[in-house]
Every structure is written in C-alpha cells, then in structure tokens.
C-alpha cells in the first residue's frame, strides 16, 4: 500500500535550520527526513502525555 504524503512550506530561523541540518548530517539523514523524524518523535511524546490524537477522514482531507 502506498504511503500518502503532503507537502507544505516551513519557515525556520537560520540558526534553527543550521542546527537541524547538523543533526541530520550526524545521523546520516537528509534534512527532510530529519524534520519528519523530529515531528514523529514529538507526536509520540505528546500522545504519551495526553493520549492518542484521534483523527477523522475529514482531518485527512487536503484542500
């Protein structure tokens, strides 16, 4: 089954961008993969503290 992905623009301060890029290089990841990994980690952390985030088909709809 194919994984559906979405694209969006992310604006970062230059220092934050540089730091994430260095972390990605240390972990042998692309910058995009590093950002995706960090987002997933934060979602897991949040759900561990607050419970699973329920999403509906409507939430998955892209405009």
Predicted model as a PDB file, atoms N, CA, C, CB and O in Angstrom, pLDDT in the B-factor column:
MODEL        1                                                                  
ATOM      1  N   UNK A   1       0.847  -1.183   0.000  1.00 63.00           N  
ATOM      2  CA  UNK A   1       0.000   0.000   0.000  1.00 63.00           C  
ATOM      3  C   UNK A   1       0.893   1.249   0.000  1.00 63.00           C  
ATOM      4  CB  UNK A   1      -0.964  -0.003   1.232  1.00 63.00           C  
ATOM      5  O   UNK A   1       1.850   1.330   0.771  1.00 63.00           O  
ATOM      6  N   UNK A   2       0.585   2.193  -0.843  1.00 71.00           N  
ATOM      7  CA  UNK A   2       1.368   3.412  -0.958  1.00 71.00           C  
ATOM      8  C   UNK A   2       1.167   4.303   0.263  1.00 71.00           C  
ATOM      9  CB  UNK A   2       0.995   4.167  -2.233  1.00 71.00           C  
ATOM     10  O   UNK A   2       0.084   4.345   0.848  1.00 71.00           O  
ATOM     11  N   UNK A   3       2.217   5.007   0.631  1.00 75.00           N  
ATOM     12  CA  UNK A   3       2.142   5.965   1.731  1.00 75.00           C  
ATOM     13  C   UNK A   3       1.821   7.315   1.126  1.00 75.00           C  
ATOM     14  CB  UNK A   3       3.475   6.011   2.562  1.00 75.00           C  
ATOM     15  O   UNK A   3       2.538   7.798   0.250  1.00 75.00           O  
ATOM     16  N   UNK A   4       0.743   7.922   1.593  1.00 80.00           N  
ATOM     17  CA  UNK A   4       0.368   9.245   1.103  1.00 80.00           C  
ATOM     18  C   UNK A   4       1.066  10.297   1.938  1.00 80.00           C  
ATOM     19  CB  UNK A   4      -1.166   9.445   1.140  1.00 80.00           C  
ATOM     20  O   UNK A   4       1.086  10.218   3.166  1.00 80.00           O  
ATOM     21  N   UNK A   5       1.624  11.259   1.282  1.00 86.00           N  
ATOM     22  CA  UNK A   5       2.360  12.330   1.960  1.00 86.00           C  
ATOM     23  C   UNK A   5       1.830  13.672   1.488  1.00 86.00           C  
ATOM     24  CB  UNK A   5       3.889  12.220   1.695  1.00 86.00           C  
ATOM     25  O   UNK A   5       1.196  13.774   0.438  1.00 86.00           O  
ATOM     26  N   UNK A   6       2.100  14.690   2.276  1.00 86.00           N  
ATOM     27  CA  UNK A   6       1.712  16.040   1.915  1.00 86.00           C  
ATOM     28  C   UNK A   6       2.936  16.942   1.971  1.00 86.00           C  
ATOM     29  CB  UNK A   6       0.596  16.563   2.846  1.00 86.00           C  
ATOM     30  O   UNK A   6       3.879  16.672   2.714  1.00 86.00           O  
ATOM     31  N   UNK A   7       2.920  17.987   1.202  1.00 89.00           N  
ATOM     32  CA  UNK A   7       3.992  18.983   1.204  1.00 89.00           C  
ATOM     33  C   UNK A   7       3.477  20.278   1.805  1.00 89.00           C  
ATOM     34  CB  UNK A   7       4.532  19.226  -0.228  1.00 89.00           C  
ATOM     35  O   UNK A   7       2.304  20.617   1.650  1.00 89.00           O  
ATOM     36  N   UNK A   8       4.349  20.999   2.489  1.00 89.00           N  
ATOM     37  CA  UNK A   8       3.987  22.319   2.985  1.00 89.00           C  
ATOM     38  C   UNK A   8       5.262  23.126   3.163  1.00 89.00           C  
ATOM     39  CB  UNK A   8       3.189  22.226   4.319  1.00 89.00           C  
ATOM     40  O   UNK A   8       6.358  22.567   3.205  1.00 89.00           O  
ATOM     41  N   UNK A   9       5.118  24.429   3.268  1.00 94.00           N  
ATOM     42  CA  UNK A   9       6.258  25.306   3.458  1.00 94.00           C  
ATOM     43  C   UNK A   9       6.531  25.449   4.945  1.00 94.00           C  
ATOM     44  CB  UNK A   9       6.013  26.684   2.807  1.00 94.00           C  
ATOM     45  O   UNK A   9       5.612  25.646   5.740  1.00 94.00           O  
ATOM     46  N   UNK A  10       7.787  25.351   5.310  1.00 94.00           N  
ATOM     47  CA  UNK A  10       8.203  25.503   6.700  1.00 94.00           C  
ATOM     48  C   UNK A  10       9.232  26.619   6.752  1.00 94.00           C  
ATOM     49  CB  UNK A  10       8.782  24.165   7.281  1.00 94.00           C  
ATOM     50  O   UNK A  10      10.253  26.565   6.068  1.00 94.00           O  
ATOM     51  N   UNK A  11       8.961  27.621   7.560  1.00 96.00           N  
ATOM     52  CA  UNK A  11       9.903  28.727   7.707  1.00 96.00           C  
ATOM     53  C   UNK A  11      10.592  28.593   9.062  1.00 96.00           C  
ATOM     54  CB  UNK A  11       9.181  30.112   7.575  1.00 96.00           C  
ATOM     55  O   UNK A  11       9.939  28.468  10.098  1.00 96.00           O  
ATOM     56  N   UNK A  12      11.912  28.622   9.034  1.00 96.00           N  
ATOM     57  CA  UNK A  12      12.706  28.497  10.255  1.00 96.00           C  
ATOM     58  C   UNK A  12      13.683  29.658  10.356  1.00 96.00           C  
ATOM     59  CB  UNK A  12      13.462  27.150  10.286  1.00 96.00           C  
ATOM     60  O   UNK A  12      14.084  30.248   9.353  1.00 96.00           O  
ATOM     61  N   UNK A  13      14.052  29.967  11.577  1.00 98.00           N  
ATOM     62  CA  UNK A  13      15.142  30.909  11.760  1.00 98.00           C  
ATOM     63  C   UNK A  13      16.414  30.236  11.230  1.00 98.00           C  
ATOM     64  CB  UNK A  13      15.292  31.336  13.277  1.00 98.00           C  
ATOM     65  O   UNK A  13      16.552  29.014  11.287  1.00 98.00           O  
ATOM     66  N   UNK A  14      17.330  31.045  10.721  1.00 98.00           N  
ATOM     67  CA  UNK A  14      18.545  30.494  10.112  1.00 98.00           C  
ATOM     68  C   UNK A  14      19.319  29.615  11.091  1.00 98.00           C  
ATOM     69  CB  UNK A  14      19.442  31.623   9.609  1.00 98.00           C  
ATOM     70  O   UNK A  14      19.838  28.570  10.698  1.00 98.00           O  
ATOM     71  N   UNK A  15      19.406  30.015  12.343  1.00 98.00           N  
ATOM     72  CA  UNK A  15      20.151  29.233  13.335  1.00 98.00           C  
ATOM     73  C   UNK A  15      19.497  27.872  13.555  1.00 98.00           C  
ATOM     74  CB  UNK A  15      20.242  30.000  14.668  1.00 98.00           C  
ATOM     75  O   UNK A  15      20.194  26.862  13.651  1.00 98.00           O  
ATOM     76  N   UNK A  16      18.155  27.833  13.638  1.00 97.00           N  
ATOM     77  CA  UNK A  16      17.460  26.562  13.822  1.00 97.00           C  
ATOM     78  C   UNK A  16      17.671  25.651  12.611  1.00 97.00           C  
ATOM     79  CB  UNK A  16      15.956  26.799  14.056  1.00 97.00           C  
ATOM     80  O   UNK A  16      17.888  24.450  12.768  1.00 97.00           O  
ATOM     81  N   UNK A  17      17.608  26.212  11.421  1.00 97.00           N  
ATOM     82  CA  UNK A  17      17.832  25.448  10.190  1.00 97.00           C  
ATOM     83  C   UNK A  17      19.233  24.841  10.197  1.00 97.00           C  
ATOM     84  CB  UNK A  17      17.640  26.349   8.942  1.00 97.00           C  
ATOM     85  O   UNK A  17      19.411  23.663   9.888  1.00 97.00           O  
ATOM     86  N   UNK A  18      20.218  25.654  10.551  1.00 98.00           N  
ATOM     87  CA  UNK A  18      21.600  25.180  10.574  1.00 98.00           C  
ATOM     88  C   UNK A  18      21.782  24.062  11.594  1.00 98.00           C  
ATOM     89  CB  UNK A  18      22.553  26.334  10.886  1.00 98.00           C  
ATOM     90  O   UNK A  18      22.494  23.092  11.331  1.00 98.00           O  
ATOM     91  N   UNK A  19      21.143  24.192  12.756  1.00 97.00           N  
ATOM     92  CA  UNK A  19      21.268  23.171  13.801  1.00 97.00           C  
ATOM     93  C   UNK A  19      20.619  21.861  13.378  1.00 97.00           C  
ATOM     94  CB  UNK A  19      20.640  23.664  15.105  1.00 97.00           C  
ATOM     95  O   UNK A  19      21.195  20.791  13.579  1.00 97.00           O  
ATOM     96  N   UNK A  20      19.425  21.933  12.795  1.00 97.00           N  
ATOM     97  CA  UNK A  20      18.760  20.706  12.341  1.00 97.00           C  
ATOM     98  C   UNK A  20      19.582  20.051  11.229  1.00 97.00           C  
ATOM     99  CB  UNK A  20      17.316  21.013  11.843  1.00 97.00           C  
ATOM    100  O   UNK A  20      19.699  18.827  11.175  1.00 97.00           O  
ATOM    101  N   UNK A  21      20.140  20.862  10.358  1.00 97.00           N  
ATOM    102  CA  UNK A  21      20.973  20.326   9.281  1.00 97.00           C  
ATOM    103  C   UNK A  21      22.180  19.581   9.857  1.00 97.00           C  
ATOM    104  CB  UNK A  21      21.442  21.462   8.342  1.00 97.00           C  
ATOM    105  O   UNK A  21      22.528  18.507   9.365  1.00 97.00           O  
ATOM    106  N   UNK A  22      22.821  20.132  10.890  1.00 98.00           N  
ATOM    107  CA  UNK A  22      23.963  19.465  11.526  1.00 98.00           C  
ATOM    108  C   UNK A  22      23.546  18.160  12.194  1.00 98.00           C  
ATOM    109  CB  UNK A  22      24.614  20.392  12.556  1.00 98.00           C  
ATOM    110  O   UNK A  22      24.266  17.165  12.113  1.00 98.00           O  
ATOM    111  N   UNK A  23      22.386  18.156  12.854  1.00 97.00           N  
ATOM    112  CA  UNK A  23      21.880  16.925  13.470  1.00 97.00           C  
ATOM    113  C   UNK A  23      21.645  15.877  12.392  1.00 97.00           C  
ATOM    114  CB  UNK A  23      20.570  17.195  14.264  1.00 97.00           C  
ATOM    115  O   UNK A  23      22.012  14.714  12.556  1.00 97.00           O  
ATOM    116  N   UNK A  24      21.030  16.294  11.289  1.00 98.00           N  
ATOM    117  CA  UNK A  24      20.760  15.365  10.179  1.00 98.00           C  
ATOM    118  C   UNK A  24      22.062  14.769   9.648  1.00 98.00           C  
ATOM    119  CB  UNK A  24      20.001  16.085   9.036  1.00 98.00           C  
ATOM    120  O   UNK A  24      22.137  13.566   9.396  1.00 98.00           O  
ATOM    121  N   UNK A  25      23.073  15.591   9.480  1.00 98.00           N  
ATOM    122  CA  UNK A  25      24.365  15.099   8.983  1.00 98.00           C  
ATOM    123  C   UNK A  25      24.967  14.085   9.956  1.00 98.00           C  
ATOM    124  CB  UNK A  25      25.346  16.274   8.766  1.00 98.00           C  
ATOM    125  O   UNK A  25      25.511  13.065   9.532  1.00 98.00           O  
ATOM    126  N   UNK A  26      24.872  14.362  11.263  1.00 97.00           N  
ATOM    127  CA  UNK A  26      25.410  13.442  12.268  1.00 97.00           C  
ATOM    128  C   UNK A  26      24.682  12.104  12.261  1.00 97.00           C  
ATOM    129  CB  UNK A  26      25.324  14.066  13.653  1.00 97.00           C  
ATOM    130  O   UNK A  26      25.278  11.064  12.541  1.00 97.00           O  
ATOM    131  N   UNK A  27      23.385  12.135  11.940  1.00 97.00           N  
ATOM    132  CA  UNK A  27      22.578  10.911  11.911  1.00 97.00           C  
ATOM    133  C   UNK A  27      22.483  10.312  10.503  1.00 97.00           C  
ATOM    134  CB  UNK A  27      21.176  11.200  12.443  1.00 97.00           C  
ATOM    135  O   UNK A  27      21.722   9.374  10.269  1.00 97.00           O  
ATOM    136  N   UNK A  28      23.268  10.869   9.566  1.00 98.00           N  
ATOM    137  CA  UNK A  28      23.294  10.390   8.183  1.00 98.00           C  
ATOM    138  C   UNK A  28      21.891  10.377   7.560  1.00 98.00           C  
ATOM    139  CB  UNK A  28      23.904   8.985   8.126  1.00 98.00           C  
ATOM    140  O   UNK A  28      21.488   9.408   6.917  1.00 98.00           O  
ATOM    141  N   UNK A  29      21.168  11.468   7.768  1.00 97.00           N  
ATOM    142  CA  UNK A  29      19.812  11.624   7.221  1.00 97.00           C  
ATOM    143  C   UNK A  29      19.774  12.860   6.333  1.00 97.00           C  
ATOM    144  CB  UNK A  29      18.749  11.734   8.365  1.00 97.00           C  
ATOM    145  O   UNK A  29      20.614  13.754   6.439  1.00 97.00           O  
ATOM    146  N   UNK A  30      18.784  12.885   5.461  1.00 97.00           N  
ATOM    147  CA  UNK A  30      18.531  14.116   4.719  1.00 97.00           C  
ATOM    148  C   UNK A  30      17.852  15.101   5.670  1.00 97.00           C  
ATOM    149  CB  UNK A  30      17.645  13.850   3.440  1.00 97.00           C  
ATOM    150  O   UNK A  30      17.299  14.709   6.697  1.00 97.00           O  
ATOM    151  N   UNK A  31      17.902  16.361   5.318  1.00 96.00           N  
ATOM    152  CA  UNK A  31      17.239  17.371   6.142  1.00 96.00           C  
ATOM    153  C   UNK A  31      15.741  17.080   6.229  1.00 96.00           C  
ATOM    154  CB  UNK A  31      17.480  18.787   5.570  1.00 96.00           C  
ATOM    155  O   UNK A  31      15.148  17.186   7.302  1.00 96.00           O  
ATOM    156  N   UNK A  32      15.139  16.718   5.117  1.00 95.00           N  
ATOM    157  CA  UNK A  32      13.703  16.411   5.100  1.00 95.00           C  
ATOM    158  C   UNK A  32      13.392  15.234   6.010  1.00 95.00           C  
ATOM    159  CB  UNK A  32      13.230  16.109   3.670  1.00 95.00           C  
ATOM    160  O   UNK A  32      12.440  15.287   6.788  1.00 95.00           O  
ATOM    161  N   UNK A  33      14.180  14.177   5.922  1.00 96.00           N  
ATOM    162  CA  UNK A  33      13.961  13.011   6.768  1.00 96.00           C  
ATOM    163  C   UNK A  33      14.151  13.360   8.236  1.00 96.00           C  
ATOM    164  CB  UNK A  33      14.902  11.879   6.370  1.00 96.00           C  
ATOM    165  O   UNK A  33      13.423  12.849   9.087  1.00 96.00           O  
ATOM    166  N   UNK A  34      15.113  14.218   8.551  1.00 97.00           N  
ATOM    167  CA  UNK A  34      15.350  14.615   9.945  1.00 97.00           C  
ATOM    168  C   UNK A  34      14.165  15.382  10.492  1.00 97.00           C  
ATOM    169  CB  UNK A  34      16.623  15.463  10.061  1.00 97.00           C  
ATOM    170  O   UNK A  34      13.740  15.141  11.622  1.00 97.00           O  
ATOM    171  N   UNK A  35      13.623  16.309   9.704  1.00 96.00           N  
ATOM    172  CA  UNK A  35      12.455  17.073  10.155  1.00 96.00           C  
ATOM    173  C   UNK A  35      11.275  16.132  10.375  1.00 96.00           C  
ATOM    174  CB  UNK A  35      12.085  18.175   9.126  1.00 96.00           C  
ATOM    175  O   UNK A  35      10.567  16.254  11.375  1.00 96.00           O  
ATOM    176  N   UNK A  36      11.053  15.190   9.451  1.00 96.00           N  
ATOM    177  CA  UNK A  36       9.963  14.227   9.605  1.00 96.00           C  
ATOM    178  C   UNK A  36      10.158  13.384  10.867  1.00 96.00           C  
ATOM    179  CB  UNK A  36       9.870  13.317   8.366  1.00 96.00           C  
ATOM    180  O   UNK A  36       9.198  13.122  11.591  1.00 96.00           O  
ATOM    181  N   UNK A  37      11.389  12.962  11.130  1.00 97.00           N  
ATOM    182  CA  UNK A  37      11.689  12.168  12.325  1.00 97.00           C  
ATOM    183  C   UNK A  37      11.417  12.966  13.593  1.00 97.00           C  
ATOM    184  CB  UNK A  37      13.150  11.697  12.304  1.00 97.00           C  
ATOM    185  O   UNK A  37      10.834  12.444  14.544  1.00 97.00           O  
ATOM    186  N   UNK A  38      11.833  14.222  13.612  1.00 97.00           N  
ATOM    187  CA  UNK A  38      11.594  15.064  14.793  1.00 97.00           C  
ATOM    188  C   UNK A  38      10.105  15.288  15.030  1.00 97.00           C  
ATOM    189  CB  UNK A  38      12.302  16.413  14.636  1.00 97.00           C  
ATOM    190  O   UNK A  38       9.652  15.290  16.175  1.00 97.00           O  
ATOM    191  N   UNK A  39       9.348  15.475  13.965  1.00 97.00           N  
ATOM    192  CA  UNK A  39       7.899  15.655  14.095  1.00 97.00           C  
ATOM    193  C   UNK A  39       7.266  14.390  14.673  1.00 97.00           C  
ATOM    194  CB  UNK A  39       7.260  16.000  12.720  1.00 97.00           C  
ATOM    195  O   UNK A  39       6.442  14.467  15.584  1.00 97.00           O  
ATOM    196  N   UNK A  40       7.652  13.228  14.147  1.00 97.00           N  
ATOM    197  CA  UNK A  40       7.102  11.967  14.651  1.00 97.00           C  
ATOM    198  C   UNK A  40       7.444  11.752  16.121  1.00 97.00           C  
ATOM    199  CB  UNK A  40       7.621  10.796  13.822  1.00 97.00           C  
ATOM    200  O   UNK A  40       6.599  11.292  16.889  1.00 97.00           O  
ATOM    201  N   UNK A  41       8.680  12.081  16.525  1.00 97.00           N  
ATOM    202  CA  UNK A  41       9.077  11.961  17.929  1.00 97.00           C  
ATOM    203  C   UNK A  41       8.192  12.826  18.823  1.00 97.00           C  
ATOM    204  CB  UNK A  41      10.551  12.355  18.106  1.00 97.00           C  
ATOM    205  O   UNK A  41       7.743  12.396  19.885  1.00 97.00           O  
ATOM    206  N   UNK A  42       7.956  14.044  18.373  1.00 98.00           N  
ATOM    207  CA  UNK A  42       7.148  14.966  19.177  1.00 98.00           C  
ATOM    208  C   UNK A  42       5.709  14.490  19.265  1.00 98.00           C  
ATOM    209  CB  UNK A  42       7.196  16.380  18.589  1.00 98.00           C  
ATOM    210  O   UNK A  42       5.091  14.610  20.322  1.00 98.00           O  
ATOM    211  N   UNK A  43       5.162  13.955  18.185  1.00 98.00           N  
ATOM    212  CA  UNK A  43       3.799  13.410  18.231  1.00 98.00           C  
ATOM    213  C   UNK A  43       3.730  12.261  19.231  1.00 98.00           C  
ATOM    214  CB  UNK A  43       3.349  12.929  16.825  1.00 98.00           C  
ATOM    215  O   UNK A  43       2.798  12.195  20.033  1.00 98.00           O  
ATOM    216  N   UNK A  44       4.707  11.354  19.191  1.00 98.00           N  
ATOM    217  CA  UNK A  44       4.728  10.239  20.155  1.00 98.00           C  
ATOM    218  C   UNK A  44       4.821  10.752  21.590  1.00 98.00           C  
ATOM    219  CB  UNK A  44       5.910   9.293  19.859  1.00 98.00           C  
ATOM    220  O   UNK A  44       4.118  10.259  22.472  1.00 98.00           O  
ATOM    221  N   UNK A  45       5.692  11.745  21.828  1.00 98.00           N  
ATOM    222  CA  UNK A  45       5.838  12.314  23.163  1.00 98.00           C  
ATOM    223  C   UNK A  45       4.527  12.941  23.636  1.00 98.00           C  
ATOM    224  CB  UNK A  45       6.962  13.357  23.176  1.00 98.00           C  
ATOM    225  O   UNK A  45       4.098  12.724  24.769  1.00 98.00           O  
ATOM    226  N   UNK A  46       3.907  13.710  22.770  1.00 98.00           N  
ATOM    227  CA  UNK A  46       2.650  14.372  23.111  1.00 98.00           C  
ATOM    228  C   UNK A  46       1.567  13.347  23.425  1.00 98.00           C  
ATOM    229  CB  UNK A  46       2.197  15.288  21.967  1.00 98.00           C  
ATOM    230  O   UNK A  46       0.853  13.481  24.420  1.00 98.00           O  
ATOM    231  N   UNK A  47       1.440  12.318  22.576  1.00 98.00           N  
ATOM    232  CA  UNK A  47       0.401  11.310  22.783  1.00 98.00           C  
ATOM    233  C   UNK A  47       0.663  10.492  24.044  1.00 98.00           C  
ATOM    234  CB  UNK A  47       0.310  10.385  21.569  1.00 98.00           C  
ATOM    235  O   UNK A  47      -0.284  10.062  24.702  1.00 98.00           O  
ATOM    236  N   UNK A  48       1.903  10.273  24.385  1.00 98.00           N  
ATOM    237  CA  UNK A  48       2.224   9.556  25.621  1.00 98.00           C  
ATOM    238  C   UNK A  48       1.727  10.341  26.835  1.00 98.00           C  
ATOM    239  CB  UNK A  48       3.747   9.308  25.728  1.00 98.00           C  
ATOM    240  O   UNK A  48       1.240   9.764  27.808  1.00 98.00           O  
ATOM    241  N   UNK A  49       1.858  11.654  26.760  1.00 98.00           N  
ATOM    242  CA  UNK A  49       1.446  12.523  27.866  1.00 98.00           C  
ATOM    243  C   UNK A  49      -0.051  12.801  27.869  1.00 98.00           C  
ATOM    244  CB  UNK A  49       2.198  13.831  27.801  1.00 98.00           C  
ATOM    245  O   UNK A  49      -0.659  12.878  28.937  1.00 98.00           O  
ATOM    246  N   UNK A  50      -0.656  12.951  26.695  1.00 97.00           N  
ATOM    247  CA  UNK A  50      -2.038  13.417  26.590  1.00 97.00           C  
ATOM    248  C   UNK A  50      -3.017  12.392  26.023  1.00 97.00           C  
ATOM    249  CB  UNK A  50      -2.078  14.633  25.745  1.00 97.00           C  
ATOM    250  O   UNK A  50      -4.220  12.651  25.989  1.00 97.00           O  
ATOM    251  N   UNK A  51      -2.538  11.254  25.584  1.00 97.00           N  
ATOM    252  CA  UNK A  51      -3.399  10.267  24.957  1.00 97.00           C  
ATOM    253  C   UNK A  51      -3.371  10.403  23.447  1.00 97.00           C  
ATOM    254  CB  UNK A  51      -4.822  10.400  25.471  1.00 97.00           C  
ATOM    255  O   UNK A  51      -2.945  11.420  22.898  1.00 97.00           O  
ATOM    256  N   UNK A  52      -3.838   9.349  22.791  1.00 97.00           N  
ATOM    257  CA  UNK A  52      -3.804   9.321  21.328  1.00 97.00           C  
ATOM    258  C   UNK A  52      -4.640  10.435  20.732  1.00 97.00           C  
ATOM    259  CB  UNK A  52      -4.292   7.977  20.811  1.00 97.00           C  
ATOM    260  O   UNK A  52      -5.743  10.719  21.200  1.00 97.00           O  
ATOM    261  N   UNK A  53      -4.115  11.054  19.712  1.00 97.00           N  
ATOM    262  CA  UNK A  53      -4.834  12.093  18.974  1.00 97.00           C  
ATOM    263  C   UNK A  53      -5.721  11.388  17.960  1.00 97.00           C  
ATOM    264  CB  UNK A  53      -3.846  13.108  18.270  1.00 97.00           C  
ATOM    265  O   UNK A  53      -5.228  10.706  17.061  1.00 97.00           O  
ATOM    266  N   UNK A  54      -7.014  11.551  18.106  1.00 95.00           N  
ATOM    267  CA  UNK A  54      -7.957  10.931  17.183  1.00 95.00           C  
ATOM    268  C   UNK A  54      -8.072  11.796  15.936  1.00 95.00           C  
ATOM    269  CB  UNK A  54      -9.347  10.736  17.850  1.00 95.00           C  
ATOM    270  O   UNK A  54      -8.224  13.014  16.026  1.00 95.00           O  
ATOM    271  N   UNK A  55      -7.998  11.162  14.777  1.00 92.00           N  
ATOM    272  CA  UNK A  55      -8.201  11.887  13.522  1.00 92.00           C  
ATOM    273  C   UNK A  55      -9.313  11.212  12.727  1.00 92.00           C  
ATOM    274  CB  UNK A  55      -6.886  11.944  12.689  1.00 92.00           C  
ATOM    275  O   UNK A  55      -9.517  10.001  12.819  1.00 92.00           O  
ATOM    276  N   UNK A  56     -10.016  12.005  11.959  1.00 91.00           N  
ATOM    277  CA  UNK A  56     -11.127  11.508  11.146  1.00 91.00           C  
ATOM    278  C   UNK A  56     -10.744  11.628   9.672  1.00 91.00           C  
ATOM    279  CB  UNK A  56     -12.448  12.297  11.448  1.00 91.00           C  
ATOM    280  O   UNK A  56      -9.716  12.208   9.326  1.00 91.00           O  
ATOM    281  N   UNK A  57     -11.589  11.071   8.821  1.00 87.00           N  
ATOM    282  CA  UNK A  57     -11.377  11.225   7.377  1.00 87.00           C  
ATOM    283  C   UNK A  57     -11.373  12.704   7.004  1.00 87.00           C  
ATOM    284  CB  UNK A  57     -12.469  10.470   6.577  1.00 87.00           C  
ATOM    285  O   UNK A  57     -10.628  13.123   6.119  1.00 87.00           O  
ATOM    286  N   UNK A  58     -12.206  13.492   7.682  1.00 88.00           N  
ATOM    287  CA  UNK A  58     -12.262  14.928   7.403  1.00 88.00           C  
ATOM    288  C   UNK A  58     -10.919  15.598   7.729  1.00 88.00           C  
ATOM    289  CB  UNK A  58     -13.402  15.590   8.215  1.00 88.00           C  
ATOM    290  O   UNK A  58     -10.485  16.504   7.018  1.00 88.00           O  
ATOM    291  N   UNK A  59     -10.265  15.146   8.809  1.00 87.00           N  
ATOM    292  CA  UNK A  59      -8.960  15.693   9.172  1.00 87.00           C  
ATOM    293  C   UNK A  59      -7.922  15.406   8.091  1.00 87.00           C  
ATOM    294  CB  UNK A  59      -8.496  15.118  10.512  1.00 87.00           C  
ATOM    295  O   UNK A  59      -6.983  16.182   7.910  1.00 87.00           O  
ATOM    296  N   UNK A  60      -8.084  14.307   7.381  1.00 84.00           N  
ATOM    297  CA  UNK A  60      -7.120  13.890   6.362  1.00 84.00           C  
ATOM    298  C   UNK A  60      -7.366  14.571   5.017  1.00 84.00           C  
ATOM    299  CB  UNK A  60      -7.172  12.385   6.188  1.00 84.00           C  
ATOM    300  O   UNK A  60      -6.547  14.456   4.104  1.00 84.00           O  
ATOM    301  N   UNK A  61      -8.474  15.271   4.891  1.00 75.00           N  
ATOM    302  CA  UNK A  61      -8.795  15.933   3.632  1.00 75.00           C  
ATOM    303  C   UNK A  61      -7.839  17.102   3.387  1.00 75.00           C  
ATOM    304  CB  UNK A  61     -10.259  16.426   3.637  1.00 75.00           C  
ATOM    305  O   UNK A  61      -7.651  17.952   4.257  1.00 75.00           O  
ATOM    306  N   UNK A  62      -7.250  17.135   2.221  1.00 66.00           N  
ATOM    307  CA  UNK A  62      -6.342  18.225   1.856  1.00 66.00           C  
ATOM    308  C   UNK A  62      -7.049  19.179   0.923  1.00 66.00           C  
ATOM    309  CB  UNK A  62      -5.054  17.683   1.199  1.00 66.00           C  
ATOM    310  O   UNK A  62      -7.679  18.765  -0.050  1.00 66.00           O  
ATOM    311  N   UNK A  63      -6.941  20.450   1.223  1.00 63.00           N  
ATOM    312  CA  UNK A  63      -7.580  21.459   0.386  1.00 63.00           C  
ATOM    313  C   UNK A  63      -6.745  21.759  -0.824  1.00 63.00           C  
ATOM    314  CB  UNK A  63      -7.830  22.726   1.166  1.00 63.00           C  
ATOM    315  O   UNK A  63      -7.129  22.590  -1.647  1.00 63.00           O  
TER     316      UNK A  63                                                      
ENDMDL                                                                          
END                                                                             
